[in-house]
Amino acid sequence: MSQVYRGSQPQPAGYPARLTPYEVRTREFAARRCGVDPDEVREFQARVADELSTLNETVRLLSQENGRLGRALRDWQTMHARECRPPHDQPNSGHW
């Protein structure tokens, strides 16, 4: 499957690309006759970009924590499996 690069990060083709805070902050819109206040738009863009940045950081930290917990669980399972292994001379006398 080919990849698309957005914000210098590879994105799988066929998936919606994630917006970056930079893209939100710098997006410009065409002027219209009955348009909106550009200052209000920029203020809103800044708020959305800040929120997006915070959410991206939260996702990054949770992903790291998830990896740490997964490794800890695998370590615990390995240790537990060794403790519960039946002796070699009595293969069917274990807890299982």
C-alpha positions as a Markdown table, in Angstrom:
| # | Residue | x | y | z |
|---|---|---|---|---|
| 1 | Met | 0.0 | 0.0 | 0.0 |
| 2 | Ser | 1.4 | 3.4 | -0.9 |
| 3 | Gln | 1.9 | 6.2 | 1.6 |
| 4 | Val | 1.1 | 9.8 | 1.5 |
| 5 | Tyr | 3.2 | 12.3 | 3.4 |
| 6 | Arg | 1.5 | 15.1 | 5.4 |
| 7 | Gly | 3.4 | 17.2 | 7.8 |
| 8 | Ser | 6.5 | 15.1 | 7.2 |
| 9 | Gln | 4.7 | 12.0 | 8.6 |
| 10 | Pro | 3.7 | 9.1 | 6.4 |
| 11 | Gln | 0.0 | 8.5 | 6.2 |
| 12 | Pro | -1.4 | 5.3 | 4.6 |
| 13 | Ala | -3.2 | 5.9 | 1.4 |
| 14 | Gly | -7.0 | 5.7 | 1.7 |
| 15 | Tyr | -7.1 | 7.0 | 5.2 |
| 16 | Pro | -8.1 | 10.6 | 6.0 |
| 17 | Ala | -5.0 | 12.6 | 6.7 |
| 18 | Arg | -4.6 | 14.1 | 10.1 |
| 19 | Leu | -4.6 | 17.9 | 10.3 |
| 20 | Thr | -1.6 | 19.4 | 12.0 |
| 21 | Pro | -1.8 | 22.5 | 14.3 |
| 22 | Tyr | 0.3 | 24.3 | 11.7 |
| 23 | Glu | -2.2 | 23.6 | 8.9 |
| 24 | Val | -5.0 | 24.9 | 11.1 |
| 25 | Arg | -3.2 | 28.0 | 12.0 |
| 26 | Thr | -2.1 | 28.9 | 8.5 |
| 27 | Arg | -5.2 | 27.9 | 6.5 |
| 28 | Glu | -6.6 | 30.9 | 4.5 |
| 29 | Phe | -10.0 | 31.2 | 3.1 |
| 30 | Ala | -11.3 | 33.1 | 0.1 |
| 31 | Ala | -13.0 | 36.4 | 0.8 |
| 32 | Arg | -16.8 | 36.6 | 0.1 |
| 33 | Arg | -19.2 | 39.5 | -0.1 |
| 34 | Cys | -20.9 | 38.7 | 3.2 |
| 35 | Gly | -17.8 | 37.2 | 4.8 |
| 36 | Val | -16.8 | 36.8 | 8.4 |
| 37 | Asp | -14.4 | 38.8 | 10.6 |
| 38 | Pro | -10.9 | 37.6 | 9.7 |
| 39 | Asp | -9.6 | 38.3 | 13.2 |
| 40 | Glu | -12.3 | 36.1 | 14.7 |
| 41 | Val | -11.4 | 33.4 | 12.2 |
| 42 | Arg | -7.7 | 33.6 | 13.1 |
| 43 | Glu | -8.6 | 33.6 | 16.9 |
| 44 | Phe | -10.7 | 30.5 | 16.4 |
| 45 | Gln | -8.0 | 28.8 | 14.3 |
| 46 | Ala | -5.5 | 29.5 | 17.1 |
| 47 | Arg | -7.8 | 27.9 | 19.7 |
| 48 | Val | -8.4 | 24.8 | 17.5 |
| 49 | Ala | -4.7 | 24.5 | 16.7 |
| 50 | Asp | -3.8 | 24.7 | 20.5 |
| 51 | Glu | -6.5 | 22.0 | 21.2 |
| 52 | Leu | -5.2 | 19.8 | 18.4 |
| 53 | Ser | -1.6 | 20.2 | 19.7 |
| 54 | Thr | -2.7 | 19.2 | 23.2 |
| 55 | Leu | -4.7 | 16.2 | 21.9 |
| 56 | Asn | -1.7 | 15.0 | 19.7 |
| 57 | Glu | 0.5 | 15.2 | 22.8 |
| 58 | Thr | -2.0 | 13.2 | 24.8 |
| 59 | Val | -2.2 | 10.6 | 22.2 |
| 60 | Arg | 1.6 | 10.4 | 22.0 |
| 61 | Leu | 1.8 | 10.0 | 25.8 |
| 62 | Leu | -1.0 | 7.4 | 26.0 |
| 63 | Ser | 0.7 | 5.4 | 23.2 |
| 64 | Gln | 3.9 | 5.3 | 25.1 |
| 65 | Glu | 2.1 | 4.2 | 28.3 |
| 66 | Asn | 0.2 | 1.6 | 26.3 |
| 67 | Gly | 3.6 | 0.2 | 25.0 |
| 68 | Arg | 5.0 | 0.2 | 28.5 |
| 69 | Leu | 2.0 | -1.6 | 29.9 |
| 70 | Gly | 2.1 | -4.1 | 27.1 |
| 71 | Arg | 5.8 | -4.9 | 27.8 |
| 72 | Ala | 5.1 | -5.1 | 31.6 |
| 73 | Leu | 2.2 | -7.6 | 30.9 |
| 74 | Arg | 4.4 | -9.7 | 28.7 |
| 75 | Asp | 7.1 | -9.8 | 31.3 |
| 76 | Trp | 4.6 | -10.7 | 34.0 |
| 77 | Gln | 3.1 | -13.5 | 31.8 |
| 78 | Thr | 6.6 | -14.9 | 31.1 |
| 79 | Met | 7.4 | -14.9 | 34.8 |
| 80 | His | 4.1 | -16.4 | 35.8 |
| 81 | Ala | 4.4 | -19.1 | 33.1 |
| 82 | Arg | 7.8 | -20.2 | 34.5 |
| 83 | Glu | 6.4 | -20.4 | 38.0 |
| 84 | Cys | 3.4 | -22.5 | 37.0 |
| 85 | Arg | 5.3 | -24.9 | 34.7 |
| 86 | Pro | 4.9 | -28.5 | 36.0 |
| 87 | Pro | 8.1 | -30.4 | 37.0 |
| 88 | His | 9.6 | -32.4 | 34.1 |
| 89 | Asp | 9.0 | -35.7 | 35.9 |
| 90 | Gln | 5.3 | -35.0 | 36.5 |
| 91 | Pro | 4.0 | -33.4 | 33.3 |
| 92 | Asn | 0.2 | -33.5 | 34.3 |
| 93 | Ser | 0.5 | -32.5 | 38.0 |
| 94 | Gly | 0.5 | -28.7 | 37.5 |
| 95 | His | -2.2 | -26.2 | 38.0 |
| 96 | Trp | -3.4 | -26.6 | 34.5 |
